[in-house]
Amino acid sequence: MEVKIGIPSVPRELVIETASTPEEVESALAAAVAAEAGVFVLTNVKGGKVLVPADKIGYVEFGSTEPRRVGFGNVL
């Protein structure tokens, strides 16, 4: 699943490809926001971690859970 994180005063958003479900990402975000000095932690598909201070997050957008399609033509 693709997750986009927008941070105020940063021109580009963070784009992370994760194996987590939307429910897992949402609960991790809720826990980070609820904590006083919370940190939102996501693990990408290669096993790396991305940490973002919860008070710096402007928005989080969940992408599609299906893999991206590659190609130029329609399949018959």
HELIX and SHEET records of a PDB file:
HELIX    1   1 PRO A   22  ALA A   34  1                                  13    
HELIX    2   2 ALA A   54  LYS A   56  5                                   3    
SHEET    1   A 3 LEU A  14  GLU A  17  0                                        
SHEET    2   A 3 GLU A   2  GLY A   6 -1                                        
SHEET    3   A 3 TYR A  59  PHE A  62 -1                                        
SHEET    1   B 2 VAL A  39  THR A  43  0                                        
SHEET    2   B 2 LYS A  49  PRO A  53 -1                                        
END                                                                             
